[in-house]
């Protein structure tokens, strides 16, 4: 299946994942101008009316960029909607997406036909994030246009399945738009995701260290200073299993090596999230791929680095293929 036109002709096959608290208009605009799909959670815009302001700013600035740079147009942007029943802002936030004709909506923690229908009403597309093939099939049955496979090692609410297994499973029944999330932080990993069968790499944690990201200095520094061994998988903080930076857990007075299990009923997105748990604010989410992040830089600089790495990886694969006689 060919990709929808809105997902074609990107400078890099990358989607910047929506980062709770961290993704803001500055980061999204910088990502899109650099040529990758930028995104943010609707719940980051607080209170609710701020979402209208954010969407107006993003669409206006990207339109102005395209007018001034017809040969280097911005990539489209996406808004993440938490479809969980506790999100009492969902109807309002979907209404704002329809008003501003948001090109791409990423749905999480549930799939609802009426949300998909609303986005389709103006020609937008819906990508749904999933952690296994069961959820993937349900999302497609309810009208999702594409999938984001959240594999083991991803930041935030990650799954436990190997990216190899997850992509293989999905491609047995779905040939549409597919992004892969899980430890992707350099251009080589994006090329590997495509080699596996995905269309896009889905990058989140590495963008946290970029200048435009709405993260405190300590969080950005910890991204650069840490690697895979510093990641802890726990459901304590939101009721859903996710990956977190162990040093931030320790700084909050907890033992990252001895965390209790949480009752899944603790999950709550009413009015924007469960702030009592302090997840994402004091306990910092992060994926296992951050060992590739060696310095803090602007979004434009990071995307340029990704581009160079991606091209080098593609060229290296072609060389290896020729060297091993695979073309014979």
matplotlib code that plots the C-alpha trace (Angstrom):
import matplotlib.pyplot as plt

x = [0.0, 1.3, 1.7, -0.9, 0.3, 0.7, 3.3, 5.3, 8.2, 9.6, 13.3, 13.7, 11.4, 11.1, 8.2, 9.1, 7.0, 4.7, 6.5, 4.3, 5.1, 8.2, 6.8, 5.7, 5.2, 8.9, 10.0, 7.2, 7.9, 11.6, 11.1, 8.8, 11.1, 14.0, 12.0, 10.6, 7.1, 6.8, 4.1, 2.8, 0.2, -3.0, -2.8, 0.4, -1.6, -3.1, -5.7, -7.8, -8.3, -4.5, -4.7, -6.5, -3.7, -1.0, -2.6, -3.1, 0.6, 1.9, -0.2, 0.5, 4.3, 4.6, 2.5, 4.7, 7.8, 6.4, 5.7, 9.2, 10.8, 8.9, 11.8, 12.2, 8.7, 8.0, 7.0, 3.4, 2.7, 0.7, -1.3, -1.5, -4.9, -5.2, -8.4, -8.5, -11.9, -10.5, -9.4, -12.3, -10.8, -11.0, -14.1, -12.8, -9.4, -10.7, -12.9, -9.8, -8.1, -11.0, -11.2, -7.5, -7.5, -4.5, -2.9, -2.1, -3.6, -1.8, -4.2, -3.1, -4.5, -7.6, -9.2, -12.5, -14.3, -15.9, -12.5, -11.2, -14.3, -13.9, -10.3, -11.2, -14.0, -11.5, -8.9, -6.7, -5.1, -4.9, -1.9, -2.6, 0.2, 0.1, 2.3, 1.1, -0.8, -4.0, -4.2, -3.1, -6.0, -8.5, -7.2, -7.4, -10.9, -12.0, -10.6, -7.0, -5.0, -1.7, 0.1, 3.0, 4.6, 5.9, 8.4, 10.7, 13.1, 10.9, 10.5, 7.3, 4.6, 6.7, 5.8, 7.9, 8.0, 11.2, 10.9, 11.8, 8.9, 6.4, 7.1, 7.0, 3.6, 2.1, 3.3, 1.5, -1.9, -1.2, 0.7, -0.2, 1.7, 3.9, 6.3, 8.6, 9.4, 12.0, 15.6, 15.8, 18.1, 20.4, 20.1, 21.4, 18.5, 16.0, 17.5, 17.3, 13.6, 12.9, 15.0, 12.7, 9.6, 8.6, 8.1, 9.3, 11.5, 9.7, 12.1, 11.3, 13.9, 16.7, 14.7, 14.4, 18.0, 17.4, 17.4, 13.8, 12.4, 10.5, 12.6, 14.6, 18.3, 18.9, 16.7, 18.5, 21.9, 20.8, 19.8, 23.3, 25.0, 23.0, 22.7, 20.6, 21.7, 20.1, 16.6, 14.0, 10.7, 7.9, 4.1, 4.4, 4.1, 1.1, -0.5, 0.9, 4.3, 6.9, 10.6, 12.2, 15.7, 16.9, 18.8, 15.6, 13.8, 16.7, 16.6, 12.9, 13.8, 12.9, 15.0, 15.0, 15.9, 13.0, 9.9, 6.4, 3.8, 1.0, -2.7, -3.6, -6.7, -4.4, -4.2, -5.9, -5.9, -8.7, -8.1, -4.7, -3.1, -2.4, -0.1, -0.1, 2.2, 4.6, 5.4, 7.2, 7.7, 10.0, 10.3, 11.7, 10.7, 13.3, 14.0, 17.0, 18.5, 19.9, 23.5, 23.6, 23.0, 26.4, 25.7, 23.0, 22.2, 19.4, 16.7, 18.0, 21.5, 20.2, 18.1, 21.1, 23.1, 20.3, 20.3, 24.0, 23.9, 20.9, 22.6, 25.8, 24.0, 22.1, 25.4, 27.1, 24.3, 24.6, 28.3, 27.9, 25.3, 27.6, 30.6, 28.8, 27.5, 23.9, 23.2, 24.4]
y = [0.0, 3.4, 6.0, 8.7, 11.9, 13.7, 11.1, 11.3, 13.5, 14.0, 14.9, 12.1, 9.1, 10.2, 11.1, 13.0, 11.3, 13.4, 13.9, 14.7, 18.2, 18.4, 18.8, 22.4, 24.6, 25.6, 22.0, 21.0, 23.9, 23.3, 19.6, 20.3, 23.0, 20.6, 18.1, 15.5, 15.2, 17.0, 16.2, 17.1, 15.7, 17.8, 17.6, 19.6, 22.7, 23.7, 24.7, 23.4, 26.8, 27.0, 24.2, 26.5, 29.1, 26.4, 25.1, 28.6, 29.4, 26.1, 26.3, 30.0, 29.7, 26.6, 28.2, 31.3, 29.1, 27.2, 30.5, 31.7, 28.3, 26.7, 24.3, 23.3, 23.0, 22.0, 18.5, 18.1, 18.0, 15.7, 16.0, 13.1, 12.3, 10.1, 8.1, 6.6, 7.0, 9.2, 11.9, 14.4, 16.8, 14.5, 15.9, 19.4, 18.6, 16.6, 19.6, 21.8, 19.4, 19.5, 23.3, 23.6, 20.6, 19.0, 16.8, 13.8, 12.7, 10.1, 8.2, 6.3, 4.1, 3.1, 3.4, 5.1, 5.1, 8.5, 10.1, 8.6, 9.7, 13.3, 13.4, 11.8, 14.4, 17.0, 14.6, 14.1, 10.7, 8.8, 6.8, 4.6, 3.5, -0.2, -2.6, -5.9, -7.3, -7.6, -3.9, -3.3, -5.3, -3.5, -0.1, -0.9, -2.3, 1.0, 3.0, 3.9, 4.7, 3.6, 2.2, 3.1, -0.1, 0.7, -2.0, -3.0, -0.2, 2.7, 5.7, 6.4, 3.7, 1.1, -2.5, -5.6, -7.2, -7.2, -4.7, -7.6, -9.7, -6.8, -5.6, -9.1, -9.8, -6.6, -7.0, -10.3, -8.5, -4.8, -3.2, 0.5, 3.2, 1.9, 3.6, 1.8, 3.1, 1.6, 2.7, 4.7, 7.7, 7.8, 7.6, 4.0, 2.9, 4.6, 2.8, -0.5, 0.2, 0.5, -2.7, -4.5, -3.3, -0.1, 3.1, 5.5, 5.7, 7.1, 9.2, 10.7, 10.6, 12.0, 15.2, 15.8, 17.1, 19.6, 23.3, 23.8, 21.0, 22.1, 20.1, 21.3, 21.5, 18.5, 16.3, 17.3, 16.7, 13.3, 12.2, 13.0, 11.4, 8.2, 5.0, 1.9, 0.5, 3.5, 2.8, 1.2, -0.4, 0.2, 0.8, 2.5, 6.1, 6.1, 2.7, 1.8, 0.2, 2.6, 3.3, 5.8, 7.2, 5.5, 8.6, 10.6, 7.9, 7.8, 11.6, 11.4, 9.2, 5.8, 2.7, 2.2, -1.5, -2.2, -0.5, -1.8, -2.7, -0.2, -1.0, -0.3, 1.5, 4.3, 5.4, 8.8, 11.5, 13.6, 17.3, 16.5, 13.8, 12.4, 15.1, 13.5, 10.8, 13.4, 11.1, 13.0, 16.1, 14.6, 11.0, 11.3, 9.1, 7.9, 5.1, 2.7, 4.3, 7.4, 6.0, 7.5, 11.0, 12.5, 16.3, 18.9, 20.7, 22.4, 20.4, 21.5, 20.3, 17.0, 16.3, 17.2, 14.6, 12.1, 12.8, 12.2, 9.0, 7.8, 8.3, 6.7, 3.7, 3.2, 3.5, 1.1, -1.5, -1.2, -1.7, -4.8, -6.2, -5.8, -7.1, -10.3, -11.0, -10.5, -8.9, -12.0]
z = [0.0, -0.9, 1.9, 2.1, 0.3, 3.6, 4.7, 1.5, 0.4, 3.9, 4.1, 6.6, 7.5, 11.1, 13.4, 16.6, 19.3, 21.5, 24.8, 27.9, 29.3, 27.0, 23.5, 23.0, 19.9, 19.8, 19.5, 17.1, 14.8, 14.8, 14.0, 11.1, 9.7, 9.9, 7.8, 10.3, 11.6, 14.9, 17.5, 20.9, 23.3, 23.4, 27.2, 27.2, 26.3, 29.7, 30.4, 27.6, 25.7, 25.3, 22.7, 20.3, 20.7, 20.2, 17.0, 15.6, 16.2, 14.8, 11.6, 11.1, 11.5, 9.3, 6.6, 6.7, 6.5, 3.4, 1.7, 2.2, 1.5, -1.4, -2.1, 1.6, 2.9, 6.5, 7.3, 8.7, 12.4, 14.6, 17.8, 20.3, 21.8, 24.9, 24.2, 27.7, 29.4, 32.2, 29.7, 30.2, 27.7, 24.7, 23.1, 23.3, 22.1, 19.1, 18.3, 18.2, 15.9, 13.5, 13.7, 12.7, 10.4, 12.1, 9.4, 11.7, 14.9, 17.1, 19.4, 22.5, 25.3, 23.5, 20.0, 19.3, 15.9, 16.5, 17.0, 13.8, 11.9, 13.2, 11.9, 8.6, 8.1, 6.9, 5.3, 8.3, 9.1, 12.4, 13.6, 16.6, 18.9, 20.0, 21.9, 20.3, 17.4, 19.3, 19.9, 16.3, 14.9, 17.2, 16.1, 12.4, 12.9, 14.4, 11.5, 12.2, 9.0, 10.4, 13.4, 15.7, 17.0, 20.5, 21.1, 23.9, 24.9, 23.9, 26.2, 28.1, 28.0, 26.3, 25.3, 26.0, 22.5, 20.4, 17.5, 15.1, 16.4, 16.6, 13.0, 11.6, 13.3, 12.1, 8.5, 8.2, 8.2, 7.5, 4.7, 5.5, 7.3, 10.1, 12.4, 14.9, 18.4, 20.6, 21.3, 18.0, 18.5, 15.5, 11.7, 11.5, 13.7, 11.4, 8.4, 10.4, 11.2, 7.5, 6.7, 9.2, 7.4, 9.1, 7.1, 9.8, 12.8, 15.9, 18.0, 21.4, 24.1, 22.1, 21.4, 25.1, 25.2, 22.3, 23.1, 22.2, 24.4, 27.5, 29.9, 32.9, 32.5, 34.8, 32.7, 29.5, 31.1, 32.4, 28.9, 27.7, 30.7, 30.8, 28.7, 28.5, 31.9, 33.6, 32.4, 34.7, 33.6, 36.0, 36.3, 39.7, 38.5, 36.1, 36.4, 32.9, 32.5, 31.1, 31.0, 33.3, 34.2, 37.3, 38.6, 38.6, 40.6, 43.1, 43.4, 44.3, 47.3, 45.8, 45.2, 41.4, 42.0, 44.4, 43.1, 44.1, 41.5, 41.0, 40.5, 36.9, 38.1, 39.2, 35.6, 35.4, 32.7, 34.0, 33.2, 31.8, 33.9, 37.4, 38.8, 42.3, 41.0, 39.7, 36.7, 33.9, 36.1, 38.8, 37.5, 34.1, 31.2, 28.8, 26.3, 26.1, 23.0, 24.7, 24.7, 21.2, 22.6, 23.3, 23.5, 23.7, 20.5, 18.6, 16.9, 13.5, 14.4, 15.7, 12.6, 10.4, 12.3, 11.9, 8.2, 7.8, 9.8, 7.9, 4.5, 5.8, 7.0, 3.7, 1.8, 4.1, 3.7, -0.1, 0.2, 2.4, 0.0, -3.0, -1.0, 0.0, -3.5, -2.6, -5.9, -7.8]

ax = plt.figure().add_subplot(projection="3d")
ax.plot(x, y, z, "-o")
ax.set_aspect("equal")
plt.show()
